[in-house]
Amino acid sequence: MRFSPGRPVKRSSGEACAESMETIIEEYTRRFSASRRLYEKALALFPDGVTHDGRYTTPFPLYVKRTEGSKKWDADGHELIDYWMGHGSLLLGHGHPDVLRAMQEQIVRGTHYGACHRLEIEWAEWVTRLVPSAERVRFTNSGTEATMMALRLARIFTGKTKVVRFHGHFHGWHDGLVIGYQPPYHPPSVPGIPPEVAGQVLLCPPNDVGALDHLLTSHDDIACVIIEPTGASFGLVPTAPGFLTTLREMTARRNILLIFDEVITGFRCAPGGAQTYFGVTPDITTLAKILAGGLPGGCVTGRREIIDLLAFRPDDPTGKRKMLHHGTFNANPLSAAAGVATLKRVASGEDIALANERAEHLKKGLSEAVERNGVDWLVYGHFSDVKVLLKAHGCRSVDELLYGEESHALLKSLGRPELVPILRYGMLLYGVDFWRSRGMVSSAHTEADIEKTVETFDTVVGRMKREGHV
């Protein structure tokens, strides 16, 4: 596919004149006025006016009223190519016909039975069929709940308390694993978490085999190691080649459980997740997002003897007590219906391959635009996610930035975080909604979507240069 230099979306003469006089921020404020008005109402109701930290932005966030396929329409009626894709949960795009049909058929039958049902069995069968580590399954309502459960199961199974986690990896916002998601890593501190809880978390720099070996050797009370297998925030800081194999060997040798947090990577890297793609099988896997087809839902799966700690066991000779677990909406019929329909599509691998192919085209086009504009940015990413580092220090590939804590911090911060909202607002002005400075690609994205995105990016980078941002 060939890309031409950036061509702005056709505007009326009045809009073109206004653009020449306004900055990106000023034009965004004017043209997305319905979102601004909604945000003013939200400020009276929610802290910072938002319901998710990731949606907070200034001067105001985007408000969306409907979606379809690769598109969304905002409160002002602008059609936008969407690269948030439900925070990564919509591999098939918005409102895939198979998923919609399954939801429509189920919703008239009921959304909450307060009882067991056939669909939860079918849903779990798909998980065990696709995921190598899956011998038993327990459904939850979110990825955060899934990692919370995985950590507790590991502690019950091993009789030990500490968990090793890697700087910058995200495993939900609960007390047990939010330590170490954001700097400062030394000493680790998160408001509201007692030091006694934080003390159970051992932090390790990503890809650092020496530091990991030191932690595993110097502590005899480690229950588990947890990792996002492709790296922090779905490869924002990529996992080095071979690291997962080494990690599996190091944990198995010491009888330490290995947890793969596949909340994002599950069903996106391969039908069986990152563990299938890399050929490394963990003891426990956490899943969410694509698992439930864009509806709330997650699960914990893994070795039978570990997951069975959720079973009632009055005569267990080991003396291990059952892990308590409730959850009003666990495996609710509507999420189960969407999940089954999605996993049926995922199983062939065709949607994964198509999304990956589109992402490669997007990455190539954005890289060419960066080179044309002469900015010190880096476009990288694997699978169906494309990322833009807004300050690359002259590096031509992410491998040059992979090692050393300063590089990890640079990748995690996106290079120049103050440019992230400007890039996003600029893209919005021309009909594209980036997920900050990245694009999560679905099988619904077309070649035309990719070409328009590259043209828009080219135009916006040029405009950022003219405004003196880069």
N, C-alpha and C positions, 0 to 999 in steps of 0.2 A: 504494500500500500504506500502510495506517495503522498506526502504532505506539502502543501504550498505554504509560503509565509503567511503569518496571521492576517486574516481578514475579519474586521469587526462585523458583528451581526448588523444587518441593515436597519438603520434608524430613520425616523422622520427628521426633516431638516431642523425642527425645533430641538429634538433630543440631541442631535449631533452638535448643534451650537452650544447647548447647555454643557455637554461633555467637555468641549474645548475650554470651558471656563471653570469647571468644577474639578475637585480632586475625586479620587475613587470613593473616599469616605463620604464626601458631600453628596455625590450622585447616588450612592447607596441609600443615604438617609432620605433623599427626596423621592426616589423611585419605589422604595419599599415602605411607603408610609403606612399601609395597613398593618404591617408587622410592628412598626413603631407604636401605633396606637394600641395594639393588643398587649405589647410589652408594658406600656404605661399602666394598663389595668393589672397585669400580672405582678408588677412591683408591689401592689398593695396586698397581695395574697401569698406570694412565695418568697423565701429568702433569695435575694438577687433576681427575683422574677422568673426563676427557672426550676425545673423538677429533676434536673440531672446536671452534675458539675460540668460534663462535657459539652453542654449546650449553652453555657454561659459565655457571652462575648459582648464587647462594647462596640458601637453604641447600643445595639439591641440585636437579639437573635432573629432568625428567620422563622416565620409561622407558616405551616403547610396545611392545606385543606383537603388535598386528595393526591392519589398516586396511581400509576399504571405502568407496568413493564419497567423500563429504565427511567421513567420520568416521574416528576412530582410537580404540583402546581401550588404556588404559594398564595397567601391571603390577598395579594394584589392581582392574582391571575397569571403571573409569569410562568411560562413553561420552562422547566429546568431539567437537565440531565443529572440524575442523582448518583453520587458516588459515596453516600453514607450507607445505603442499602441496609437500613435498619440496624446500624452499628455492626454490620457484618453478618446479620442473620438471614439475609435474603439472597442466597446464592442463585435462586431462580428468578429474581426480580420481584417487583411488586405485583401481587394479585395473579400469580400464575394460575392458568385455568384449572389444572388438576387440583391444586391446593384450594382454590376458591370453591370448586365443586364439592370437595370433601367437607369443607367447613359448612357450606350451605345445607348439605344433606344432614349434617350432624346437628346444626343449631336448632332445627325444628324438633329434633328428638330429645334435646336437653343439653345443657352446658354444665350441670353439676348434679350427679346422681347421689352423692354421698354413699357410694357403693362401688364395688368392683364392676368392671365391664370388659367386654371382648376386645375393644380397641387398645386397651393398655397392654394386653398380651401380644397383640400383633405389633404394636410399637416396640416392645422389648425384644420380640423375635427379630425385627429388622436390626436393632442395635447389636444383638449377639451374632447375627449373620455377617455383619459388615466389619465390626471392630475386633481385631485380633485378641485383645486382652479381655474381652467381655465374656464372662462365664455366668455372672449374675448381674441383675440390674435393679436399681432403686431410683425412682423418679423424684425430682424436686421441682421447685418453681422457678429457679434461676441458676445462673452459673455461680453466683456468690454462695447460695445454699449448697451447691454441689461441692465446692472446695471446702466449705465448712464441715460437711459430712465426711469428706475424704480424710481430712486431718484428724477428726475424732476417731474414725475407724482405725487409722494407722496407730493412734495412741493406744486404743484398746487392744489391738492385735499384738503389738510389740511390748506393751507394758512400759514404754518409754514416752518421753514428753516433748522433746525438742524437734524442731523442723528446720531444715536448711532450705533457704530460698535465695534466688539470685536478684541482684540489684535491678530495679526497674521493671521486673516482670509483674504483671497484674493478675491477682487471683481473687478478686472481689474486695469488697470494702469492709469485711468483718474483722473483728479484733485479732483473730488468729493469724491473718496473713497480709494485712494491709501494711504492716511494718516493712519497710524496704522498697515500697513502690516508688516513692519520691525521695530525692535527697532532702536533707543531709542523711547519708547512710551511717555516719559515725559521729556522735552516737545516734542510734536510731530513735526517733521520737515522732509520735503521732498524737495530736490532741485527743484527750479522752481515753487513752489506753494506758492502764496502769503499768508501771515498770515491771511488775511481776509477770504480766502477760507478755510484754515486749521481750523479756528475758528468755522466753522459750523459743525465740526466733533467732537463728544464726544466719547472718548475711554473707553472701559470697559474690565476688565480682563475676560477671558473665564470662564464660569460656576460659576461666582460669583454673586449669587442672591442679596446679600446685596449691592454690588457696583452698580448693575443694578437698584435696587429699589431707591437708593440714586440719581442716575442720572435722572431717570424718575420723581421723586418727586420734585427735586430741579430746574428743567427746564420746563417752560410752553410753549416753542417754539420748541418742538421736533416733527418733521413730521413722522419719521419712525425709526424702528430698522431693521438692515439687518444682516443676519447670514448665514454662510455655515452650514446647519442643522446637518451634521455629525461631524463638527469641522473643524478647520483651515486646509486648503490644503487637503480636503477629509479625515479628521480624523487623520491628523498628530498629532494634539492636540485634542483628541476626546471630543465630547460634552457629559457631564455627564448625566446619566440616569435621566429622568424626567425633565431635564432643559427646553426642548422645550415646554412641556405642561405648565410649570410655566411662561415661556416667553410669550406664547400666552395669558394666563390669565392676566398677568401684562399689556401688551400692549392694549388688548381689553378693560380693565377696564378704561384706560385713553384715549381711542379713538386715539391711536397711531397706525399707520399702521405697519404691520409686513411683511417684505420681506424675502423670502427664496431664497438665491442664489443657485439654483440647476443646475448650469452650468456643474458640474461634477456629482452630485448625481442624476440628472434627468435621469430616465430610466436605472440607474445602481443599485440603492438600491431595486427598485421594478418597475413594468411597469409605475406606477404613480409617481415615485421618492421617496425621503425621506419622503415627506408629507404623502404618502400612507403607507409607512412602519411604521412610528411613530404615525400615526393617528392624526396629527396636521396640520390644514389648514391655510396657511398664506393669507394675503390680495393680495399680488403680488408675482409672481414667475418669476425668470429669468432662461432661458434655453439656452444651446448651445451644443457644442461637439457632443454627441450621437444624439442629435436632428437632425443634418444635415448629419449623416452617414459618418463623416470624412471630409466633405467639409465645407467651410466657411458658417456660418449661426448661428443665435441665435433668441430668441424671448422674449417678455415680455407678460405675461398672468396674469389673475387674475379677481378680481371683475369687473363686467360690468361697474358700474358707475365710476370706476377709469380709466380703459383702454379707455373708451369712451371719455376721455378728449383729445384724439387724433382726435376725430371727429370734423368736421366743425359744429359750433354751434352759428350761428348769433343771434338766439333768446333765448339764455340761460338766464332764469330769475335770476340765481345765479350770473351772471356776470363773471363767470370763463371763461378765454380765452383758446382757443384751444392750445395744445402743438404742436409746429412746429416740423415736422419730415420728412426728406427726406432720401435718401440712394440709390445710384445708383443700388446696387446689392441686395436690400431687396427682399427676397423670389424669387431669380433668379431660373429659371426653372431647372437648373442642380442640385443645392443644394436641391431644393424641391423634385426632383425625388429620389435622394439618401436618403433624410429624410423620405419620404413616405415608401420606401422599408425597411428602417431600423426599423421604428416604427411598421410596420406590423409584423416584426419578434419579436420585443420587447414585443408586446402586450400579447403573450402567457406566458411570464415569463420563458420559457424554457432556453433561452440563458443566462439570468441573473442567474438562478439556477445553470447552468453548470459552468459558470465562478466563481461563489461563491464556488462551490464544489472544483474546481481545486485550488482556492486560499487557501482553508482550508488545502488541502493536502500539498501545498507549505509551508504554515505557520508551519505546524507540522514538515515537513522535515527540514526546516531551523532551527527551535527551537532545534531539536535533534542534528543538526550539531554544533550549538552554545554550547550546553552542552558537546558534545564529545570533542570539542576543548578547553573547559575551559576558554572561554573569557567572559568578563562582558558586554555582549550585550543582547538586548531584541528584540524578534520578536513579532509583534502584528499587528492588523488591523482587519477591518470588511468588509463584502461584498467581492468584487473582488479585493481588494488592500491589499498587504502585505508590511509591513514596517520593517526596521531593525534599531534599535537605537544602535549606536555604543559606547555608554557608559551608563550603566543602574544603576550605583551606588548600585549594589547588589539587585535591585528590581526584583521581579519575574513576575510582571504583570504591565501593563500600569496604572491600577487603583491606584497603589501605587505612581505613579508620577503625577496624574491628577490635584492635587490641589496645589496652590501656584505659584506665578509668576516665581520663579526660575525653577520650574518643567516645566512650559510652555516654557520657553526659552530653556531648555535642549531638549525637544521634537522637538521644531521647528528647532533647530540647528543640529539635528540628533545625538547629543551626542558629537561626535568628528568630526567636519566637515572636518578636514584635512585628515581624512581617507576615505572620500567618494570617491574621484577620484581614489584612490589606489584600493579600493574594485571594483569599476566599471571596471578599466583597467584590473584587474586580471580576472574578469568574462569574459571580452571580449576575453582574450587570450584563453579561453576554449569554446567559442561559445555561450555566453549568454550576452545580453545587458540589464543590470538593469537600471531603471530610478533613477539615483543617488543611493540611498540605499533602493529602494522600487521596487516592481513589480506590475504593473497593469495587471491583468489577463483578458483574453478574452475567449469567448466560443470556439475559435479556438485552444487554447492551449490544448495539449494532455497529457495523463498520462506520456508518454515518455518524453515530454518536461519538465514536472515537475520533473521527476526523474533525468534527466540530469542536471537540474538547481540545485537541491540539491547536487548532486555529485560535481558539479563545485564549488558551494559555500563552501562545506567542504574542497575541495582542496585549494581554494584560501585563506580561513581563516588560514589554516595550513601554507601556504606560507607566509602570512603576519606575522605570529608569528615568522617564521624563519628569516624573514628580520628585525625583531625588531619593527614592527609597533604597535603590540599589545602584 
